[in-house]
Amino acid sequence: MGLHPLEFSECYLDSPVFREKIKSHEAELDKTNRFIKELYKDGKNLINATKQLVLAQRKFAQSLGEFQFEYIGDAKTDDERCIDESLQEFSNFLKNLEDQRELMMRNITETLMKPLEKFRKEQLGSAKAERKKYEKETEKYYSSLEKLLNMSAKKKEPQLQEADSQVETIRQHFQEESLDYVCKLQEIQERKKFDCVEPMLAFFQTVFTFYHQGFELANDFNHYKKALQINIQNTRSRFEGTRVEVFELMKRIREVPQEYKQTSPISSEGYLYVQEKRPPPFGSSWVKRYCTFVKEQKILHMVTFDHRSGGKMGETESVTLKSCVRKTTDMLDRRFCLDIEITDRPGTVLTVQSLSEDDHKFWIHAMGGKEPAGQYLGKTYSKERGSINDQGLYRVVGVSSKVQKLLSLMIDEKSNDVDLSTCEEWDVKTITSTLKLYLRSLPEPLMTYGLYKDFIAPAKGGSPESRSQAIHCLVHKLPEKNRLVLGLLLKHLATVAAHSKLNLMTVANLGVVFGPTLMRPQEDTVAAIMDLKFQNIVVEILIEQHEKIFGDVPGPSSPGLSAPTRQSKKLSVRQNRPLAVYNPKKVDLQTVSPTSPDVGSNSDEASLGSNESVSSQSTASGTPPEKANHGRLLASLSTGDSPGACIAVAASRLNSGALTKASSDGDKTVDGVTGGGGKRAMAVYPCEAEHESELSFQVGAIFRAVVPSREPGWLEGELEGKKGLIPENYVEML
């Protein structure tokens, strides 16, 4: 049973039971007072701990926001730009979260801490004061009563009456105080039920509001997160492909390092030990210096550099070379030495020592000595692989011996025609691998060495439209035969990409496979490998825009590259949009990474992984598409639109596969969006277009033929007869 009610009538009796009831109420209030004091203390500790958490989170966010990734090369892809900006995005997200947390702490102080302390001081404090008064009146009344009762009956009547009157007055005061105290006790017992619990409710409402704001922030962040996942996946895929190429280059350099030593027609560089003569009896010392010899001016620049002292660089000394003579060991007990006569100090000979016999020959040749220098022919290797319709296309490699045999048959004019549709020997893997091997074996890539840097440049910046237009112009600068072959191949690759749901070969995956196949630099360097990702982008644009690029002649001038990228627009849209309306849609990540491990043949033959690349001696010299012994291959390429068709388009195996299966898909597009009118959407925010590919609109605008765009976070639609891009989070679908 709970506390007994205190009846006012019992104040006049003041029985022992009544007093026990009062003690029970007083004990309950004391317990409530201790509870509130302890809760207040814990609340203070919670607030202080949360303040420390806020400080730590803000310091963490600051560290994220201040760091920036450095990149290799002279430009970044759109994916890399987004990844670079991601740390700032994470920092802003944490700052917004901590702003909400600080607001929660301020609300807790106002809604919980202060009301509880006010109740404890005002209500429980007043009850304690009433208790003291009640106890004082009790003591006074019962003391005066005992004094009255002890008074002698022999006292005069007036004295007795006066004493009775005084006690009666004290009794009335005691009873009134008892009534007030009982009323106060019961009032506080009832009041604490809402005066204590209501602040608790406000506290939890504040906490839940904070978590709801976090949920809203997470929802807002979700779209960016999914887009970033795609950026990270694309970058990881490019990294895997680049890493393979770097390891291959490193392996080749390790096998023949002299062939890959950097040379220049202008200057020669490397380490030499220079003899510094001292006055007797100190003899001489040899100092390692990094030397650069400028051939035209015959100037040798020497800078002291000691690797063992933390890479400290000394001053640079320059001398003008007059002559260079190899120093024999009978004159100096050191190998690989040269005597250099300089014009700056007539009669002075500078003795230097190279690092090896090959290095010795290198410097003699560079400085005009008599010993010939070895030259090398750089070989270009490519290791992209392909697959087939079972699980992708142009990624599964064929058996090397079969591929070499088929390629020899196709380019040999003396051989009979090869019927790929009936011969079981030529499976899909063999045909597609032969096509890739042929393209890689050409003395000059299909998109030529001369235009390589021009093709790479637009992929490193600018808007998608300016990139497409620049590449459009460059394609029409290719030799006619090259452009014809490239157009037929890209038309076929577009067909492959259109059925990526079956073969898993998206435009991006095909870009990874055919980027280094169709275009490559003339020299193998790490810097060139870093451009692989931009080669992929160029091929992606060629596949996506093949009809326009190869069907129309470009305008007289190439477009500029200064327009902002669509990706940066997407980020600003996400940051400026109000929080409450955003409802991100699910983004599907590609199920196949373009650099996933190749699926090889079960044959014991070596796969084409490392030896698909062959030297240019395996084919005829000159511009490959124009040579007669390649005529059959190009003729077969121009006759159809299927994968191995670049070797023999009539291959019925391929025509009966998924590439021709598209005809049963009806009016559906590649993304599965029903053709025709599409869907409708209504603008819920106004938007000003940043460049010509986007639509400007006001709130309430109705868009027609709305379909998903290739870029995450964007839609394509029509407004007042104009088609363009629409930010997905600015509209609601109808």
N, C-alpha and C positions, 0 to 999 in steps of 0.2 A: 504494500500500500504506500501511496505517496504521503506528502505532508498533510497533516490535519488542518482543516480550516480553523481560523481564529475567530470565534464569535465575540461580538462586541459585549454581549451580556456577561461574558466571562471576565471582562475587565473589572467588573464590580465585585465579583467573587474572589478573583485573584487566587484561584485554587492551585495546589501543586501540579495537577494535571495541565492546567492552563500554562503554568510556567514551563513545563516540559515541552509543550507545543511551541512556545516562543523560542526555546533553546534550539529546537529542531530547525525552525525557520532561520535563526541566526547562523547555525552551522552551515546550512545550504548557501546562504549569502556569502559566508566566508570562503566556501569552496568555489563559488562562482568568481569571487574576487581574485583568488589565486589562479584560477584557470585563465582569466582575462589577462592578468599580468604575465603569465608564462607565454600565452599566445602572442601577446604584444612583443615580447622579447624575441620569440621565434620569427615573427613577421619582420622585425628589424634585421635579423640575421639573413632572412631570405632576400630582403631588398638589397642588403650590402653584397651578398653573394651574387645576385643578379647584376649589380653594377659592375662587379669584377668580370663577370661573364661578358657583359656588353663591351667593356674595355678590351678584353682579349679578342672578342670577335671583330671589333673595329680595327685592332692592330693587325689581325690576320687579313681582313679585307684590304687594308692599306698596303700590306705587303703584296697581295695579289695584284692590286691596281698599279703598283709601281714597276712590276716586272714586265719585261717585253722579250719575246723570242727573237733571236737573230736567225737569219735564214741564209742559205748558201746560194749564191748566184746573184743576178742583177734584178730579179723580179720575183714576185710571189703569185701563186694561183689564187683564185677566189676562195678555195677551201682553206689555204694557208692564211689568207687575210682574216677569215672568220675565226680560225683557231687562235691567231695572234690577239684578236679582240676579245676572245672568250674570257681571259683572266679579268679584264676590266668589267665584263658582264657579270662574272661571279662576284667581283668586289661590290658592284652596285647592288646586286641581289642581297648580299649579306648586310650592306649598309641599310637598305630598306627594311630588312628584317629586324635589325637592331633599333631602328627608329620606332618600329611598332612595339618592341620590347620595352624601350624607355617610356613610351606612352603608357604601357600596361603598368609599369612600376609607379608612375605618378598617379594613375587611377587607383591602384591598390592603397597607396597612402591616404588618398582622399576618401575612398569608399569603405575601407576596412579599418585601418589603423586609427584614424582620428575618431570615428564613431564609437569604436570599442573603448578607447581611452576616455572619451567623453562620458559614456555610460558608467564606466567604473568610478570616475571621479565624482560625477554629479549624482547618480542614483545610489550606488553603493556607498559613496562617501556620505551622502545625506542620511542614509539608513544608519550608518555608524554614529553619526552625530545624534540622531534621535535615540539611539540605544543608550548613549551616555546620559542624555537627559532623563530617560526613563529610569535608568538605574539610580540616578541622583534623587529623583522624586520618590522612588521606592524607599531608599534609605531614609530620606527626610520624613516621610509619612510614618513608617513603622517605628522610627525613633521617637517621634512626637507622641505616637499612640502609646508606646510603652511608658513614656514619661507621664502621660495623662493617667494611665491605669495605676501607676505607682503613687499617684498623688493621694494624700490622706483625706479620708472622708470627713475629717473634722475641720477641714478648711471652711472658711466662710463661703456662703452660697454665691456671692458675686464672683469670688475667685474661681470657684468651680465652673460657673457659667462661662467665664472668660476663657478658661482653659478648654472647655468643650468647644467653644466657638472657634478657637485657633486650630484645634485638631480637625474640626469639620472643614475649615477652609483648606488646610493642607491636603485632606483627603480628596476634596473636589479637584484640586490641582493635580494630584496623583492620578486620579481616574481619567481626567481629561488627557493627560500625557499618555496614559496607557491606551486610550482610544486612538490617539494620533499615531502612536507607535505601531499598534496592531494594524491600523489602516496602511501605514507606510510599508510594513513588512509584506503584506499581501499584495499591495500595488506593485512592488518591485518584483515579487515572485512572478506576477503575471506579465509585467513589462519586459522582463529579460527574455521572454520567449520570442519577441519580435525585435527588440532593440539589439540583441546579440546575433540572431540568425539572419536578419535582413542585411547587415554588412557582409556576412558570409556569402549570401546569395550574390551580392554585388561583386564580391571578390571573384567568385567563379565565373560570373558573367564577363568580367574583365579578362580573365584567363582564356575563356572560350573565344572571346572576341580576338584576342591575340592569335590564337591558333587558327581562327577562321581567316584572319588577314594573312597568316602564313600559307594557308591553303590557297587563297586567292593569288598570292605571289607565286606559289608553286604552279598553279594553273597558267599564269601568265608566262612563267619561265618554261613551261612544258613545250611550247612551240619552238622556242629557241633551242631547247635541249635536243629535240628530235632533229632539227635542222643541223645542229652541231654534230650529232651522231653521224649523220651522212657525210659531213665535212671530214670528220675524223676517219671514217671508213675509207673515203676516197683517198685521203692523205696516206693512211696506212697501206692501202693497195699500191699507191705509187711508190711508197717507200720500199715495199717488198720487191717490186720490179727494179727499182733503182739499185737496191742492195745487191741483187743478183748480178746486175751489170757491173757494179763497182768491184765485186769479188772476182768476176771474170777478168776485168781489166787488171786488177791487182795480181791475179794469177799469171796473166800473160807478161806483165812487167817483171814479175819475180823470175820468170823463166829466161827472159832475154832483156835485162834491164838496160843494156846499152842501146837497144833499138828504140827505147822509149825515153831516152834522155832528151830533155827539152832543148831544142835548138832554135836558132833564129838567124835569119840572113843579116840582121843588123848587129847582133852582139852575141857573145858567148859568156857563160857564167859557170862558176864552180869554185871549189876550195883549192888553194895552193899554199904550200909552206914556203915562206919567203925568208931567205938567209939575211940576217942582220949582223953585219960585221962590227966588232968592237976593237978598241985599241989593245995592243998586247999588254999584259999576257992573258987577257980575258977570252980571246978567241972569237967565236961567233955563236949565234943562237938562231933557231928556226921558229918563226912565228906563223901560226895559221891565220890566213886571211881569206875572206870571200872576195873573189875577183870577178870583175865584169869587163870584158874587152870589147870596145866599140870598134868594129872592123873598119868602117869608112874613115874615121878620124885617127885610127890606130892609137886610141887612148885606153890605158888599163887603169880602172878604178879598183882600189884595194881598201877593204875595211876590216879591221880586226874584230873577231867575234869568237869568244870562248864559251863553248857549250857548258863547261864545268863550273862556270861562275854564275849560273842562273841566266845565261844568254845575254850577258852584258856586251853592248856594241861600242866599239871604239871609234876614233876619228877616221875619216876617209882620206886616202892619199891617191893622187892621180899622176900618172906619168905617161909620156908619149913614146910609143915604141918606134925604134929605128930598125932593129933586126932581132931575129930569134934563132938561136942555134942550140941543137941538142947537146947536152954535156955528157961526155962519156965517163964511165966509171973509173977509167985509169986516171982521170984528172980529179975526180971527187968520189970518195967512197960512199956514194949514195946513188940509188937508182932513180930513174924517172925525172931527171933534172934538166932544166933549160937555162941557158944564159941569155938574158934579154938586155940588149943595148938600148939605152934611152937617150932621146935628143935633149931632154931638159938639162941633163948634166953630162956634157960631152966627155967621153972616155969612161963613163961609169957603166958597169955591167951589173945587172940585178940577177941573182941566181934564185930560181924558184924550183920547187919540187912538186910534181903532180902526185896523185894518189895511187895510180896503178898504170900498167902498161897501156891499157885502152885509153885511160885519161891522158896519158902522156901523148899518145897519137892525136887525141882530140885537140889538145892545146897547140901542138905543133901545126896541125892543119889550120886551126882558127887564126893563129898569128902569122901565117904565111911561111911556115917551116916546110921541110922537104918530105915529111912522112905523110902518106895519104890517110885520110880519115874515112873510117867505115861509114857507109850510109845504110839506111834501112828503109824497107818499104813497109809502111804501116798497114796493118790489116784491120779491117773493120768486122767486128763480130756482132752478131745479134742473137739474143737467146729467147726471143718471144716464141711462144708455142701456141698451138691451136687446139680446138676440140671440135666435136661433131654433134649432130642433131640429138643424139641420145641424151646428153647432158651438156648442152652448149655446143658451140661450133668454133672451129679453128683453135681448139685448145688441146685436145688429145693428139699426141704426136704419133706418127706412123713409124714403122720399122725403118731404120736408116738405110739398110741395103735396098729395100723396095723403093724408097723415095728416090735414092740416087739412080736406080735403074729406070724408073718412070721418067725422071727428068731427062736422062740421057736419050731415051726413046723419043720424047716429045721435041727435043731440040735438034735431033739428028735427022737431016734431010734424007739420008739414005734409008732410014728405017721405014717400014710400012706403017700405015695408019693404025693407031691403037684404039680399039673399041673399048672404052671404059665402061660401057653399060652392060657388057656381057662377060668380061673377064673377071673372074672371082679374085684374082690377085690384087686388083686395084680397088681396095676398100676406101671408105670415105676418109679415114685418117691419112692414108697414103696420098690421096688426091689433094687434100687441103694442105698437107705438109709439103708436097711438091710445089704447089703454088707459092707458098711462103718462101721455100728454099730458092725458087727461081728468082723471086723479087729481091731476095737478100744477096743473091750471087751476082747481080748486075754490077758492072764496074762502077756505075754511078746510080744512085737511087732514083726511083721514078720521079721524085719531086726535085731532083738535081741538087748538087752541092752549092751551086751559085745562088740559089734562092732560099737556102736553108735558114739563114739568119733573118731574111725578110719574112718567111712564114712564121718563125718563132716569135718575132717582135709583137705582132698584134695579140698573140695569146697571152702575153704578159701584162696586159692592161687594157683599159677601155671598156665600153659597154658591149654587151653581146652583139648588138647591131653593127657597131663599128668594127668589131672583130670579123664578123661575117663578111662585111663589105670589103675589108682589106684583103682577106683571103680570097674572096671572089676575084679581085683584080689580079692577085698574084698567080692564081691558077691559069689565067689567060695569058700569062707571060711564059708559061712552060712551052717547050717544043710541041708541035701539033700532035705527033705520035704519042708523046708522053701524056698529053692532056686527054687524048682519046682513050688510052689504056686506063688511066686513072679514073676517068668518068665511068667507064663500064664497070670497073672494080667497085667504085663507091656506090653505084646503083645496086649492085648485088649485095654489098654490106648493109645498105639500108633495108633491103628485104630481110636479111638475117636479123637485124635489130627489131624489125617490125614484129617478129615472132619470138621475142625474148621470153615470153611466158612458157614456150615449149623448149627452146634451146638454151635459155638462161644467159644468152649473150646480148647484154644491153649495149647501147651506144658506147657507154664508158668502158665496158669490157673489151669491145672491139677496138676502141682507141688504144688501150694498153697493148693489145696484140699487134696492131698494124702501125702504131706510131713509129717505132724504130725500123719497121720494115719498109715503109714508104719514104721516110726522110731520115737522114742522119748526117752528122758533121763529117768533115773530111778526116779529122784526127780524133783518136780516142783519148779523152781526158776526163778527169773527174768533173770538171766544170761542164763538159758536154753531157755527161751522164745526168747531171743535175737538171738539164733541160729536157729530160725524157718526159716529165709530166706535162711540159708545154707541147711536145710533139703529140702526146695523146689528145690534148685539147684541140689541136689543129685538125686531127683526124676526126674527132667527134663533130666538129663544126662541118667538115666536109660531108660526113654521113648525114647529118641532120638537114643540111641545106643543099644536098647534091642536085636537086632538080633546078634550083635557082642558079647555083654556081656554074653548073655545066650546061644549062639550057639557055641562059641569057648572057649577052656580052655586057661587061660592066661599064659604068659611066667613065668619063674622061679623067676623073680625079679620085684618089683614094681618100676615104674618110679619115677624120681625126680620131684620136684615141683619148680625148680628155673627158668624155662624159662619165658620170659616176656609175659604178657597177650596181646591178640590181640587188646584189646581196647587201650592200651598205644601205640601200633604201629600205630593205626588209628590216634591218636592225633598228633604224630610226623609227619606222612605223611601230615596231613592238614597244619602243621606249616611250613614245609620245601618246600612245593610245590609253584612254582611261581604263582603270583596272577591272571594273565589274563586268564588262560585257564580253570579254574575250572567251572564246570556247574553241580551243585548238582541236584540229582533226588529226586522226592517227596517220603517221607517216610510215610507209612500208620501207624497210631497208632491203636492199637487194640480197637475195639469198646466196648469191655466188660472188665471191671476191675475185676480181680480175687477176689476182696474183696467188690464188689458191694453188696448192701443189698440183702439178700436172699429173694426169692419169696416163700412164705409159702403156705400151703394148705388153702382152704376156710373153712375147717372143724373147729368146735369149739374145737377140740382136741388140746392140746399143741403141738407145733412143736418140732422138735428134736434139736432146736438151743442150748438149754442149758442142755438138759438131754439125749443127744445121748450117752454120756459117761456113762458107768455103771461100777460097781466094778467088780473086777476079780472073785467074788463069783458067778457071773451069768453064768460063763462057767466052764468047768472042769479045774482042776489044771494041771500043767505041760506044756511041750512044745505043744502048741495047734494043729499044723498041724498033730501031730502024734496020737492024741487021737481018740478012736474008735467012740465016739458019734459025731465027726465032719466029719466022713468019707463021709457022703452023700454030704456035702457041698463041700469038696475038690474034690470028684468025678465029681460033676457037673462043677466045675471050670475047670477041665482038659479036658472037652469034647468040648469046643467051644471057641469063641472069640467075645462075645458081652457083654454089660455092666452088666446087672443083671445076666448074665450067671455065674458069680461066685457063684450065688445061684442056678440058673437053666438056663443053657445056651440055652435050647431049647425054651425059651420064644419067641414065634413068633412075639409078638408085637415089640420087639427090632430088631429082624432080618429083619422085613419088614420096618423098619424106615430108618433114614439117614445113619446108619452104613453100611447097605447093598446097599445103593443107589450109593455108590462109583463106582460100576461096570459100570455105564452109563457115567462116566466122561471120558472115552476114555484113551488117552495117556497123559492126563494132570497130572502134579505133584500137590502136595499140594498147592504150591504157584501160581499155574496157569500158570506155564511156560511149554511150549510144550516140550514133551520129544523128544528124538532122538538126532540130532546133535547140537541143540541149536543155539546160535548166534556167530558171530565172532567179535573180537575187536582188535585194534592196539594200541601198547604202544606209548605214547607221551612223557614219561619220563623214564629214567632207574631206576631200583629198585633192591636192594640187600635184599634177604630174611633174616628175623631175626630168624626164626626157620623153622623146616622141613615142616610145613604145608603150607608155602608160596612159591611162585615161584619167582626166580630171572630172570631178563630180561633186555634187552637193548632197546633203542628207535627203533621203527619200528617192533618189534616182533609181530607176528600175533597169537592170541589165538583162539582156537576153542571150541565149546560146552560151551559157556559162559552163565552162569545162575546166578541169584541173590543168594547171600549167606544169611544165617540166621542172620549174623551180619551186622548191618547198616554200609554202606560205603565200603563193600567188595563184590567181585564177586568170583565165582568159575569157573575155566576154565582149558583148557588143552594146554600145550606148549611142543612140541617135545616129545609127548608121556607121559608126566608127568602131573598129575592133582594136583591142589593146589589153594590157595587163591591169589587174585589179588586186590590191592587197586583200588577202583572204579574211583578215581580222577587221576589215572595215565594212563588211557586208553580212547580211543574213540571207540564207537560202530560203526561197519561197516554195 
